[in-house]
Each structure stands twice: as structure tokens, then as C-alpha cells.
Amino acid sequence: MEALTEKLTNLLLPISNALNNNKHLTAVKNAMMFTIPFMIVGGIFCLLAQPPVPSTLEPTNFFYSFLLSWKAWATANGGVLLPVFNLTINFIAVYVAFGVAYELAKDYAIDKLAVGFCSLFIFFLTSAAPFTDKTLGTIISCGNLGGVGMFYAIIVAFVVCEIYRFCKVKNFKIKLPEQVPPNVSAPFEALIPFTISTLLFLVLNIISLNVMDSNLCKLIYAIIQPLLSASGSLPSVIMISILLSLFWFMGIHGNNLVGSVLTPITTANLAINAQFIMTGQGSPTPLAGAFMTIFGNWMSYPAMMLVFFLVAKSAQLKSLRKLALVPDLFNINEPLTFGVPIVMNVLLALPIMICNVIMCTAAYLLMDSGIVGSIYISLPFTCPGILNLFLSTGDVKTIFMWLIMFAVDVVILFPFVKMYDKQLLKEENASIDE
């Protein structure tokens, strides 16, 4: 046990420190947190505008009549509902371009607003391609402003911020007399890095348009699309599930740590899945939104809680199940993680990892084959797992899938929890005897 813990510490601690101390990943993670309200609101309006109602449904009962009424209402009010979706999920890369630049500039202690607005301007300049319509004249295409453009938005934010930081370090700026107020001199000081950033991306975009017949945004997406497909593959899902479990075993918040790398991928996929639901364009991918947690700890921890109620005889688990029950129902698992504890506890951490890997694998295969729908809506993390899964996919079959998986988790965890409870009971009885 001690040897295993030491090996895991030596393996995972450098990774943890590297991820936590990386300014760019931290900026991405913080910026993604600010996009959550956009994704939640956009997802709700997406669901309202596109209710999960089959075209062959007949009003044979009250529930079916309600669904058909909902569909009719959504069709009649699509002009009100769709703009909210388009300006949230289909516009998500715009907010990422500003947010990542702002957060990284804040970490570098340079002008946050100047960097953020410059990043936003350049992203629009090189991704929202203009085209001519006979009726409307010259308009802007917004096809790259959603999930497709998210990684390009991050790249733009990084490059712009580094240019501003370089100019600050080298003191490349238009200097005004000291008597000029800072709020007046600041825009002039930002003029040189703004010009450099604009010219750099403008030239690169012109080259891309002439050589590849595609703007920079589409070019970058074409380059990273194979990487995104690989990162969303089943082997990647299994590896991520194992890493999340290992970090939690070490007492490290696995979701926050891995999220700095994973969240941009799952958020982009969420936007792509939502676009598929709304327009039928593209293809859905299972690894989107809260996939890893819905089929991970948001399922295995409640299953373990149920086993506590079935087998626990030790005073520790009896008291813990009362304290942790309500938080656990709403996906707040820290009372169990540190109260059982699962941290540094191979007897319980191992079956939790087994459950998470099996369920993530099964869910991936079911979604990838189209048997159940993929996640396309983001919900608050406190939404219980079974409800979160149903609402985020709009597929009633996911309810039965979740219940079956939950039952399998209970069966897997049962003997391990029973062994641990006997161990605790033995220790408590020995303590009483002493």
C-alpha cells in the first residue's frame, strides 16, 4: 500500500504541479468558467426550440399531447428562441477569445481590457468571413464563431497577449508626457502591440486565403480536427477516466486539474452537438459537456452511498451516510472523498475507478452507435446525475441506461464496501475494548 502510494505520488505530483503552474492553461480554465452561464442558457433555449418529440408521435395520451403542444409552440416561437441559442452556444468562441486573453493578461499584469478587445477584434477579422448576398449585400458568416472556432480563439488570445507582454517588457510604446492622465495615455501605449498583432494575423490570413482557400480559423480547425477526433476517442475517454480517479485518490481535485485541458474539448464538442441538433450539420460526439462526470463520480459515488445504507454497521459509515447523503444527491462528493475517506484508500478507490471506466466505456459505445443521444446541453453541476443526463441529451432512453449502469455500480461496489465496513467495525470494537 505504502509503496503503491509513493509510486503514484512520484508519478502524478509533477503532472499536477505542471498543470497548476501553467499560466496559459490556468487562463483557459478560468475563461471557460465564465462561459458556463452562456452554455446553460443557450442549452435551455436549444431544448425549448427543439423539443425531443418524434415526428411520428400521436396524441394518444396526455403526455404525448403535451409534447406535441410543446413542439407546435416551439415552431411558432422559433424567431424568439433561436437568437438566444445563436448568440450563446453558436457564439461561444467569441467569448472565449476575449475571456482567455483577459485572464492571461491579468496573470501577466498587463492591460486586460486592451488585450481582450484586441483578441476579440482579430478573431472576428480572421474567422467571420464576409460574403455577398444579392438581397442583403455584404454580410458576415458566423459559422466559425461557435465550437468550430473555439481552439482558434484560444490561439489568438495567447498570441495577442504574448505580443502585448513582449512590447511591455521591451518598452515598445508611444510615450506621452507624465502629466497626461493614465486613462488617456493607456490607449496610445497599446497602439503599437495592437498594430503588430493586427498586421501579423492579417498577413497570415491573406496567405491562408490565397494558398489554402480558407481563412485562418478554418485552416486551424482543419489541422486540429484529427487531434480532436483522437482526443474524443474511446481510448482517450478511458485514459481520462483513469487519470481523474487517480488524481482524486491522491486527494487532488481531478476535475479542476484535468479540466484545464479537457474543458475546451468538451465545450467545443457540446457546441458542435447542439448545432447538429438544431441544423443537422456535422456529427455528434459522445465526449461532450459533463460526460466524464455524469458516468463517473456522479454515478459511482451515489451508488456507493446506497451500499452504505445496505451494509454499513460501523459507526463511522453510519454517521457519514447521514451527513453526506444530501450533498451527494447534488453531485457534491467531497464529504465522501475526504470523509470515508477514499483518498489514499485503495480498497474503495480501486472499485470506484473500475466503475467509472466501465460506465464511461459503455456510455461512449452506446452514444457513438446512436442507440442513445449524445450530450448537447450544459446544466448546473448540482443537477442530479440521472436528471442531468436526460435533460442534457433529450433522450428518454438515457434514463433506463442510467438506472442499469447505477445497478451495476452497486453490484461492483458491494463487496468492497462490505470489506471496508468490517475493517472499520473491527477497529472500533478494538478501540472500545482498550
N, C-alpha and C positions, 0 to 999 in steps of 0.2 A: 504493500500500500504506500509506504513512505517513498520507496524507490520510484514507483509509478508517478506519484505526485511531483517528485523532484524532476523527473524527465519531462513531464508536461509543463512544469513551470519554466524550465530552461528553454522549451520549445516555443511556448506561447507568449511568455512575457516580452521578449524582444519584438514580436509582432504587435502586441498590444501597445507598447511604448512608441513604436514607429508610426502606427496609425493615429494614436492620440496626439503625437507631437507634430504631425504634418499639417502645416498651415493651410495648404490647398484643400486637403480632404476635410479639414475642420470647417472651412468656408462653405464647401459643398453641403456638408451635413447641416450646418446652421441655416443655410439658404433654403434647403429642402423642407426644413421645419416650417418656414414661413409660407410654403406653398400648400400646406395641408388644408387650410380653410378653402382655398380655391378648388382643390381636388374634391373635398367633401361637398361643397355647394354645387359644383359642376356635376358631380356624380348623382346627387339628388335630382337635379333638373333633367339629367340624362334619363334617369329612371322614370320621371314623370312624363317626359316626352316620348319615351319608347317603352311602354309597359310590356311585361313579359306575357303577352297574350297571343296564342297561336291563331293563325288565320282561319283555321277550320273550327274554331270553338263555337259551340252553340249555346244559347241561353237556357240550358236545361235546369238550372237551379239558381239560387240567389247569388252564390259566389261567382258563377260564370257570368251572370247578368251584370254584376258589379265590375268585373274585369272588362267586359265589352263596353260598358258605360265609360270606364276609365279610358279605354282606347279611343272612343269617339271624342271624349273631352280633350285628350292629348292631340288628336288630329286637328280639332278646331282651334286649339290654342298654341299650336306649334310655333307661330310667329312670335309669341311672348316667351316661350320656354327655351327655344333653341339658341337665341342670342346669349343667354346666361351660360349655356354649355360651351358655345363657341368662344366666349371671352374668358373662360376659366380653363377647362381641360385642353381645348384646342388652341389656347393662347399661352400654355404653361411655360414654354421655352422663353417667352418674353420676360416673365417674372424671374425666371432662373438667371437670365443674362444680367439683369440688374442686381438680383439678390446675392449671387456669388461674388460679383465684383465689389459690391458694398461690404460684404463680410470680410473678404480678403483685404480690402483697403483698410478696414477698421483694425485688422490684426497688424498691418504694416504701419499704422498710424499716419496714413496719408488721407487726402481729401476724399471722403467716402462718396459724397454726392457727385462730385466731378467724375470720379472713376465709374460710378454706377451709371450715370447718364451717358457717358462716352461709350461704355459697353453696350448699352441699350441701342444707341444710335447706330453703331457699327453692325450690330446683329441685324437690325432692320435693313440697313444698307446692303448687306451681302446675303440675305436669306429671303426677304419678302420681295420676290422678283416682280417688276411691273410688267403688265401686258395690256394690249389694246382691245377693247370691246367696241363693236360698232355702235351700240346703244349708249354705253356708259362712258366711253372714251378710255383714257389711260387709268387703270385701277391697279391695285396691289393684290398679288396672290398670297393667301395666308396659309397655304398648305404646309409650309415648313415651320410654322410657329408653334406647333404642338409637340407631341412626343418625338417626331422625326428630327426636329431641330434642337432638342434638349442638350445633347452632348456637344454640338457645335456652339451653343450658347455658353456652356461651361468653358470651352476652349477660348472663346472670345473674351470672356471675363478674366481668365487667367493671363492672357497675353496683354490685354489693355492694362491690367493692374501692374504687371511687371514693367511695362513701359513707363507708367507713371512713377513707379518706385525708382527705376533707373534714373529718370530725369531728376527726381528729388535728390538722390544720392550724389549725382554728378552736378547738381545745382544748375541744371538747364532750365531756365525760366526767364520770363520777362520781368525785370526788376523795376519796381516803382519806388518813388521816394518813401521814406519811413513814415512821413506824415499822412500817407494815404491809408484810410481805414482798411482793416483786413478783409471785410466783406466786399470791398471794391477791388482790392488787389488780387484776391484769390482767383477770379475768373481769368485774369491775364496770366497768372502764374501757370494755370492749367492749359493755356493755349498751345504751347509747344508740344507737350505729350499728346494732346488731343489731335493736333495736326499730324504728328508722326504716326499715331495709331490709325487715323483715317487713311492716310496715304498708303500705309503698309497693306491694310486689308483691301483697299480699293484696287491697288495694283494686282494683288493676289487674286481678287475676284475677277478682274478683267482677263488675267491669264487663264483662269479656270473656265471662264465662259468661252474663250476663243479656242482653247486646246481641248477641253473635255465637254464643251457644250452644256455646261452645268455650273450654277453658282457654287460658291464655297460651301454653303450649307449642305446642298445635295451631294457634293463631292465627298465631304467628310462623312456624311451618313452612309454613302456607298462603301467607303473604306472601312468603317467600324461595324457595318451591319453583320459581316461574318463573325466578328468578335462578340457582338450582342447575341447572335444566334447560339454561339458556343457557350456564352455565359448563362444563357437561358435553357441549356440542355439538361437532360436528366442527370448525367454525371456531376454537373456543376451544382444542381439542386441538392444532390446527396452530400457533396463536399461541404456546401454552405451549412446544411443541417448539422453535420458533424462538428464543424467549427463553432457554430452557435452553442451547441451543447457543451463543447469543451471549454469555451470561454466562461459560460455560466458555472461549470464545475469548478473553475478556478476562482469564482467569486467576482468575475469581471462581467459587466453588463454587455452580454453578447450582442444584443440587438443594436445598441448605440454604437458599439465598436465596428461591427460588420456593416452597419447601416451606412456609414460614410462612403463605402464602396458600393453597397448593394442598392441603396435607395434610389440613386439616379437611374439604375437599370429598371427596377420595378415600377418607378413612377413613369418612365418613358413607355414601358410596356402597357401600363394602365391606360395611358392616353391613347395608345395605338388600339388597344382592345375597345375602348369607348368609341373611337372613330369607326371601328369595324361594326359595332352595334348600330351606330347612327347612319352610316352610309354604305356598309357592306364592303368597304375598301380595305385592303390589307388582309392579314390573317392573325387571329388571336393567339396569344402565347400564355401558357399556364403561369409562368413566373411573373406575376404582376401584383401590385398592391401588397396586401398583407398575407400573401400566400404562405410564406415561411413560418409565420407565427400562428395563423389560423390552423394549419395542420401540424404545428409544432407545439410549443408550450401552452397555447390557448386551448389545446385539446388534451395533451398528456397530463397537465397539472390538475385540471378538473377531474380527470379520470383517477388520478392518484388520491385526490380529496375524497372521492366516492369510496375508494378502497379503504381509506382511513375509517370511514363510518361503518364499513362492513366488518373490519377485522381488528381495529385498534383496541388494545386492552391496557396499554401503558398510559400512565398519567400524562406524559409529555404529548403524545399524539392526540389524546382525548381533548386536552386543553387547546392544542394548536388548531384542531379542526373547527373548534368554535370560533376562534379568533380570525382564522384565515378564510373561512367559508365565503363570506360576502365579498371581500376583495377579490378572491379567486374567481367568483362568478363573473366579475367585470374585468378579467384579464390582468389583475394586479397580483403578480405571483411572488413578489419579494418576501411576503411573510412565510411562504413555504420554502423558498430558495434558501433563506438565511435562518428560518425558524426550525425546520425539520432536523438538521439542515441538509440540503442537497449539495451545498458547496463542500468540496473535499470528501464527499460521501459516495464511494464507488458503488456501494450496494444499491443506492437509489438513482444515482446519476447515470449509471450504465443502462438500466432499463428505460429511463426517460429518453436517452439517446436512441435506443433501439426503436422505441415507439415513434419518435419524431422522424427518423429515417424511413421507416416502413410507410408511415402515413403520407409523408411528402412524396414518396415514390409512387404510391398508389394513386394519390390525387393527381399528380402530374400525368400519369398514363391515362387516367380517365378523362382529364381535360384535353390532353393533346389529341386523343382519339375522337373527341367531340361527343362523347357519351354524356358528359355534363358540361355546362357552360364555364368559360374562364372568367376570372375576376375583372370587372371593368369599372367598378365604383369604389371609391375610398370612403370609409366610415370612421367615426371616432374609435380609438383603440379600446375604449371601455365597453363597446358593444359586445355582448356575449358571443362566443365563437360560432355557435350554430346559427344565430340570427345574423351575425356579420357575414357569414358565408352565403346565406340565402339572399340577403339584400344586395350584396356586392356582385352576385352573379345573375340574379333574377331568375334562377332556375330552381324550381321546387324539388327536383331530383337530388339536389345537394343536401337537402335536409335528411333524407334517408341515407345518403352516403356518409354524412357526418355521424349519424347515430350508429351505423355499423362500425365505423372506424373507432368511435368512442368505446364501444363494447369490446373491440379487440384490444384497445389500450388497457382497459380494465383487466382483461384476462392476462395480458403480459405483465402488468404491474403487480397483480395479486400476490404471487409467491414471494416476490422481493420485499414488498411492504410487510407481509406476514413475518418474514425472517427478521426484518429490522425491528418490528414491534416486539418480537420475542427477545431480541437482544436488549432493547430498552427496558423491557419488563424485568429481565434478569438483573440488569444494573440497578434498577430502582429497588428491587427486593433485597439485593446485597447491601444497598445503602441503608435501608430500613434496619436490617439485621445489625449492621455496625452501630 
